[in-house]
Amino acid sequence: MLNENIESSFGILKNIIFSPNRIFKKIGKGEYDFAVYFLFGMSGLITFFKSFGIKTYKNNYFVNEHFNILMSFFNIPQIKWLFAFISFFLFVFFMKILCLFLLKKCKKKHLMLGLLSVSSAGILLQIVFSVLHYILSQTFIYILSYIAFIWIVCLSIMAIKNSQDTSYVKSAMIYIFSGLPVFLVIGLTGLAPFLLWLVSPVVFG
């Protein structure tokens, strides 16, 4: 059983790069449930441990000291991490509502597993960028980080399409309209918390 789950996890990591549509279809059949939850948990642990290497900035911009203390609290990396993952699940909840509204149906478990499986790409990106940090200039890494985020968006739209048996256009609409309120409140972190601190807090933090 353990060997099967390990093999499934590596299968997701490989196919999320070379054949994402194939893995999203298999996920819908219940073949990779444990592996998906495991990889999502790993993506959360990686970013959580990274948060301890991020500097906390105290807020002194406002006249009201209590407000400064409150804003400083939300600047604590571990608090950012918590809100990012909470926002992500809120993002998924909005997707479920929009699926029901636009498609008149929602395969909830398939949608959830498909979106969670995208975190496997986040794990790979965290590993790759930890190496690139020592090879490339910071400016070039910033550019690559936005390309990486676009890749995550594309994978998420594929996950929606395959989970709900719909078109790319409708899948993109569901992603965009579900993500807009989350983005306006917390930023990119709520859409892809597994990319937290991929480069620096300036980009995804």
Long-range contacts (C-beta under 8 A, 24 or more apart in sequence): 5-34, 5-35, 5-38, 8-32, 8-34, 8-35, 9-35, 9-38, 9-39, 9-120, 11-35, 12-36, 12-39, 12-117, 12-120, 13-39, 13-120, 13-123, 13-124, 16-117, 16-118, 16-120, 16-121, 16-124, 16-155, 17-121, 17-124, 20-155, 20-158, 21-158, 21-162, 23-117, 24-114, 24-117, 24-158, 24-159, 24-161, 24-162, 24-163, 25-162, 27-110, 27-113, 27-114, 27-117, 27-163, 28-107, 28-110, 28-113, 28-114, 28-162, 28-163, 32-113, 32-117, 33-113, 36-113, 36-116, 36-117, 37-116, 39-116, 39-117, 39-119, 39-120, 39-123, 40-116, 40-117, 40-119, 40-194, 42-119, 42-123, 43-119, 43-120, 43-122, 43-123, 43-126, 43-193, 43-194, 44-85, 44-119, 44-193, 44-194, 46-123, 46-126, 46-194, 47-81, 47-84, 47-126, 47-193, 47-194, 47-196, 47-197, 48-78, 48-81, 50-126, 50-196, 50-197, 51-77, 51-78, 51-80, 51-81, 51-196, 51-197, 52-77, 52-78, 53-197, 54-197, 54-201, 54-205, 77-197, 77-201, 77-205, 80-189, 80-196, 80-205, 81-193, 81-196, 83-186, 83-189, 83-190, 84-186, 84-189, 84-190, 84-193, 84-196, 85-193, 87-182, 87-185, 87-186, 87-189, 87-190, 87-193, 88-182, 88-190, 88-191, 88-192, 88-193, 90-182, 90-190, 91-178, 91-179, 91-182, 91-190, 91-191, 92-178, 94-177, 94-178, 94-179, 94-181, 94-182, 95-160, 95-174, 95-175, 95-178, 97-178, 98-173, 98-174, 98-177, 98-178, 99-160, 99-164, 99-174, 102-170, 102-173, 102-174, 103-164, 103-166, 103-170, 105-164, 106-164, 107-163, 107-164, 110-163, 110-164, 111-159, 111-160, 111-163, 111-164, 113-163, 114-159, 114-160, 114-162, 114-163, 115-156, 115-159, 115-160, 117-159, 118-152, 118-155, 118-156, 118-159, 118-192, 118-194, 119-194, 121-151, 121-152, 121-155, 122-152, 122-192, 122-194, 122-195, 123-194, 125-152, 125-195, 125-198, 126-194, 126-195, 126-198, 129-198, 129-199, 133-199, 138-199, 141-199, 142-199, 142-203, 145-195, 145-198, 145-199, 145-203, 145-204, 146-203, 148-195, 148-198, 149-188, 149-192, 149-195, 149-204, 152-191, 152-192, 152-195, 153-191, 156-191
